């Protein structure tokens, strides 16, 4: 499933990131790498606030649909 469909408050593991080049590097700098644990804090109009590596990060719907996750 993609991160946009993940339930709120449930820890998920990032399995694959389907983004290329520069955006993928920016996400990696924020902690979005394969194997990282992420959980959705809140969702508002498709935009997500997620908790990753003890930080909260806001991402848009287009990015969250390209991050594949699975339950831990």
VMD Tcl script that builds the backbone (N, CA, C; Angstrom):
set m [mol new atoms 216]
animate dup $m
set s [atomselect $m all]
$s set {name element resname resid chain x y z} {
  {N N UNK 1 A 0.848 -1.168 0.000}
  {CA C UNK 1 A 0.000 0.000 0.000}
  {C C UNK 1 A 0.893 1.231 0.000}
  {N N UNK 2 A 0.335 2.342 -0.423}
  {CA C UNK 2 A 1.132 3.565 -0.383}
  {C C UNK 2 A 0.873 4.326 0.919}
  {N N UNK 3 A 1.757 5.279 1.206}
  {CA C UNK 3 A 1.683 6.008 2.471}
  {C C UNK 3 A 0.385 6.802 2.604}
  {N N UNK 4 A -0.185 7.243 1.500}
  {CA C UNK 4 A -1.433 8.009 1.535}
  {C C UNK 4 A -2.594 7.169 2.091}
  {N N UNK 5 A -2.519 5.854 1.966}
  {CA C UNK 5 A -3.581 4.964 2.436}
  {C C UNK 5 A -3.315 4.399 3.824}
  {N N UNK 6 A -2.152 4.698 4.401}
  {CA C UNK 6 A -1.783 4.149 5.711}
  {C C UNK 6 A -2.692 4.714 6.798}
  {N N UNK 7 A -3.084 3.873 7.753}
  {CA C UNK 7 A -3.937 4.358 8.842}
  {C C UNK 7 A -3.160 5.276 9.786}
  {N N UNK 8 A -3.853 6.195 10.397}
  {CA C UNK 8 A -3.240 7.141 11.328}
  {C C UNK 8 A -2.781 6.428 12.594}
  {N N UNK 9 A -1.556 6.733 13.023}
  {CA C UNK 9 A -1.041 6.208 14.281}
  {C C UNK 9 A -0.432 4.829 14.230}
  {N N UNK 10 A -0.405 4.190 13.068}
  {CA C UNK 10 A 0.147 2.841 12.942}
  {C C UNK 10 A 1.549 2.927 12.341}
  {N N UNK 11 A 2.502 2.270 12.987}
  {CA C UNK 11 A 3.863 2.288 12.462}
  {C C UNK 11 A 3.959 1.411 11.220}
  {N N UNK 12 A 4.576 1.975 10.184}
  {CA C UNK 12 A 4.745 1.278 8.916}
  {C C UNK 12 A 6.223 1.333 8.523}
  {N N UNK 13 A 6.648 0.358 7.739}
  {CA C UNK 13 A 8.026 0.339 7.244}
  {C C UNK 13 A 8.017 0.713 5.773}
  {N N UNK 14 A 8.922 1.604 5.365}
  {CA C UNK 14 A 9.018 1.990 3.962}
  {C C UNK 14 A 9.648 0.845 3.184}
  {N N UNK 15 A 8.940 0.387 2.155}
  {CA C UNK 15 A 9.392 -0.737 1.343}
  {C C UNK 15 A 10.067 -0.250 0.065}
  {N N UNK 16 A 9.470 0.761 -0.582}
  {CA C UNK 16 A 10.003 1.255 -1.846}
  {C C UNK 16 A 9.582 2.700 -2.035}
  {N N UNK 17 A 10.457 3.468 -2.666}
  {CA C UNK 17 A 10.155 4.858 -2.992}
  {C C UNK 17 A 10.230 5.000 -4.503}
  {N N UNK 18 A 9.095 5.304 -5.121}
  {CA C UNK 18 A 9.002 5.375 -6.581}
  {C C UNK 18 A 9.149 6.808 -7.083}
  {N N UNK 19 A 10.254 7.438 -6.712}
  {CA C UNK 19 A 10.549 8.811 -7.116}
  {C C UNK 19 A 11.975 8.821 -7.645}
  {N N UNK 20 A 12.253 9.695 -8.582}
  {CA C UNK 20 A 13.578 9.710 -9.193}
  {C C UNK 20 A 14.419 10.893 -8.743}
  {N N UNK 21 A 15.709 10.694 -8.836}
  {CA C UNK 21 A 16.774 11.686 -8.732}
  {C C UNK 21 A 16.646 12.690 -7.596}
  {N N UNK 22 A 16.490 13.968 -7.920}
  {CA C UNK 22 A 16.615 15.045 -6.939}
  {C C UNK 22 A 15.590 14.937 -5.812}
  {N N UNK 23 A 14.330 14.636 -6.146}
  {CA C UNK 23 A 13.312 14.507 -5.102}
  {C C UNK 23 A 13.638 13.345 -4.170}
  {N N UNK 24 A 14.160 12.251 -4.716}
  {CA C UNK 24 A 14.507 11.103 -3.895}
  {C C UNK 24 A 15.640 11.454 -2.933}
  {N N UNK 25 A 16.597 12.252 -3.394}
  {CA C UNK 25 A 17.695 12.685 -2.529}
  {C C UNK 25 A 17.174 13.571 -1.405}
  {N N UNK 26 A 16.240 14.473 -1.727}
  {CA C UNK 26 A 15.671 15.342 -0.699}
  {C C UNK 26 A 14.910 14.531 0.345}
  {N N UNK 27 A 14.150 13.540 -0.104}
  {CA C UNK 27 A 13.429 12.684 0.838}
  {C C UNK 27 A 14.398 11.890 1.704}
  {N N UNK 28 A 15.475 11.395 1.108}
  {CA C UNK 28 A 16.476 10.645 1.869}
  {C C UNK 28 A 17.106 11.519 2.945}
  {N N UNK 29 A 17.333 12.787 2.646}
  {CA C UNK 29 A 17.897 13.707 3.635}
  {C C UNK 29 A 16.948 13.935 4.805}
  {N N UNK 30 A 15.652 13.769 4.584}
  {CA C UNK 30 A 14.665 13.919 5.658}
  {C C UNK 30 A 14.424 12.608 6.389}
  {N N UNK 31 A 15.020 11.507 5.919}
  {CA C UNK 31 A 14.871 10.223 6.587}
  {C C UNK 31 A 14.010 9.226 5.856}
  {N N UNK 32 A 13.449 9.595 4.709}
  {CA C UNK 32 A 12.601 8.686 3.935}
  {C C UNK 32 A 13.488 7.775 3.090}
  {N N UNK 33 A 13.918 6.661 3.702}
  {CA C UNK 33 A 14.721 5.670 2.991}
  {C C UNK 33 A 14.067 4.306 3.192}
  {N N UNK 34 A 14.384 3.370 2.320}
  {CA C UNK 34 A 13.814 2.037 2.439}
  {C C UNK 34 A 14.242 1.407 3.757}
  {N N UNK 35 A 13.286 0.849 4.478}
  {CA C UNK 35 A 13.534 0.243 5.772}
  {C C UNK 35 A 13.243 1.152 6.950}
  {N N UNK 36 A 13.041 2.444 6.710}
  {CA C UNK 36 A 12.747 3.385 7.798}
  {C C UNK 36 A 11.321 3.184 8.302}
  {N N UNK 37 A 11.111 3.469 9.576}
  {CA C UNK 37 A 9.794 3.353 10.195}
  {C C UNK 37 A 9.128 4.725 10.165}
  {N N UNK 38 A 7.877 4.748 9.707}
  {CA C UNK 38 A 7.127 5.987 9.559}
  {C C UNK 38 A 5.699 5.767 10.053}
  {N N UNK 39 A 5.090 6.806 10.606}
  {CA C UNK 39 A 3.676 6.713 10.983}
  {C C UNK 39 A 2.986 8.028 10.629}
  {N N UNK 40 A 1.737 7.924 10.212}
  {CA C UNK 40 A 0.952 9.096 9.846}
  {C C UNK 40 A 0.381 9.712 11.122}
  {N N UNK 41 A 0.662 11.002 11.330}
  {CA C UNK 41 A 0.145 11.713 12.495}
  {C C UNK 41 A -1.238 12.276 12.183}
  {N N UNK 42 A -1.371 12.925 11.020}
  {CA C UNK 42 A -2.668 13.447 10.621}
  {C C UNK 42 A -2.735 13.600 9.108}
  {N N UNK 43 A -3.964 13.668 8.615}
  {CA C UNK 43 A -4.207 13.829 7.190}
  {C C UNK 43 A -5.225 14.945 7.011}
  {N N UNK 44 A -4.917 15.883 6.095}
  {CA C UNK 44 A -5.809 17.013 5.871}
  {C C UNK 44 A -5.839 17.327 4.380}
  {N N UNK 45 A -6.957 17.089 3.741}
  {CA C UNK 45 A -7.131 17.365 2.303}
  {C C UNK 45 A -6.073 16.677 1.454}
  {N N UNK 46 A -5.684 15.486 1.848}
  {CA C UNK 46 A -4.699 14.735 1.080}
  {C C UNK 46 A -3.265 14.971 1.497}
  {N N UNK 47 A -2.994 16.056 2.215}
  {CA C UNK 47 A -1.651 16.312 2.713}
  {C C UNK 47 A -1.466 15.577 4.037}
  {N N UNK 48 A -0.265 15.038 4.256}
  {CA C UNK 48 A -0.008 14.244 5.447}
  {C C UNK 48 A 1.039 14.899 6.331}
  {N N UNK 49 A 0.894 14.725 7.622}
  {CA C UNK 49 A 1.966 14.995 8.563}
  {C C UNK 49 A 2.379 13.632 9.083}
  {N N UNK 50 A 3.649 13.303 8.900}
  {CA C UNK 50 A 4.148 11.986 9.284}
  {C C UNK 50 A 5.257 12.126 10.311}
  {N N UNK 51 A 5.393 11.107 11.131}
  {CA C UNK 51 A 6.454 11.045 12.129}
  {C C UNK 51 A 7.508 10.082 11.607}
  {N N UNK 52 A 8.727 10.587 11.401}
  {CA C UNK 52 A 9.824 9.761 10.930}
  {C C UNK 52 A 11.093 10.189 11.645}
  {N N UNK 53 A 11.783 9.239 12.233}
  {CA C UNK 53 A 13.027 9.499 12.969}
  {C C UNK 53 A 12.861 10.613 14.004}
  {N N UNK 54 A 11.844 10.511 14.824}
  {CA C UNK 54 A 11.563 11.469 15.899}
  {C C UNK 54 A 11.341 12.896 15.413}
  {N N UNK 55 A 10.922 13.060 14.170}
  {CA C UNK 55 A 10.596 14.375 13.613}
  {C C UNK 55 A 9.257 14.299 12.908}
  {N N UNK 56 A 8.569 15.418 12.850}
  {CA C UNK 56 A 7.316 15.494 12.093}
  {C C UNK 56 A 7.584 16.242 10.797}
  {N N UNK 57 A 7.113 15.655 9.697}
  {CA C UNK 57 A 7.348 16.217 8.369}
  {C C UNK 57 A 6.024 16.256 7.622}
  {N N UNK 58 A 5.765 17.345 6.922}
  {CA C UNK 58 A 4.576 17.460 6.088}
  {C C UNK 58 A 4.916 17.124 4.651}
  {N N UNK 59 A 4.106 16.254 4.038}
  {CA C UNK 59 A 4.309 15.905 2.630}
  {C C UNK 59 A 2.972 15.958 1.901}
  {N N UNK 60 A 3.031 16.210 0.612}
  {CA C UNK 60 A 1.838 16.309 -0.209}
  {C C UNK 60 A 1.342 14.950 -0.677}
  {N N UNK 61 A 0.128 14.946 -1.207}
  {CA C UNK 61 A -0.500 13.722 -1.682}
  {C C UNK 61 A 0.295 13.059 -2.801}
  {N N UNK 62 A 0.823 13.850 -3.729}
  {CA C UNK 62 A 1.547 13.282 -4.866}
  {C C UNK 62 A 2.780 12.505 -4.416}
  {N N UNK 63 A 3.494 13.007 -3.418}
  {CA C UNK 63 A 4.675 12.306 -2.904}
  {C C UNK 63 A 4.256 11.087 -2.086}
  {N N UNK 64 A 3.250 11.247 -1.238}
  {CA C UNK 64 A 2.843 10.143 -0.364}
  {C C UNK 64 A 2.307 8.949 -1.151}
  {N N UNK 65 A 1.766 9.192 -2.331}
  {CA C UNK 65 A 1.281 8.077 -3.147}
  {C C UNK 65 A 2.420 7.299 -3.788}
  {N N UNK 66 A 3.615 7.833 -3.802}
  {CA C UNK 66 A 4.753 7.158 -4.418}
  {C C UNK 66 A 5.657 6.475 -3.392}
  {N N UNK 67 A 5.299 6.556 -2.124}
  {CA C UNK 67 A 6.059 5.884 -1.064}
  {C C UNK 67 A 5.281 4.641 -0.632}
  {N N UNK 68 A 5.836 3.472 -0.921}
  {CA C UNK 68 A 5.184 2.209 -0.607}
  {C C UNK 68 A 5.586 1.757 0.797}
  {N N UNK 69 A 4.589 1.374 1.588}
  {CA C UNK 69 A 4.837 0.958 2.968}
  {C C UNK 69 A 4.145 -0.374 3.261}
  {N N UNK 70 A 4.600 -1.020 4.339}
  {CA C UNK 70 A 3.940 -2.234 4.811}
  {C C UNK 70 A 3.923 -2.200 6.338}
  {N N UNK 71 A 2.956 -2.861 6.960}
  {CA C UNK 71 A 2.896 -2.871 8.421}
  {C C UNK 71 A 4.114 -3.583 9.008}
  {N N UNK 72 A 4.480 -3.166 10.204}
  {CA C UNK 72 A 5.631 -3.810 10.877}
  {C C UNK 72 A 5.174 -5.105 11.490}
}
mol reanalyze $m
mol bondsrecalc $m
mol representation Tube
mol addrep $m
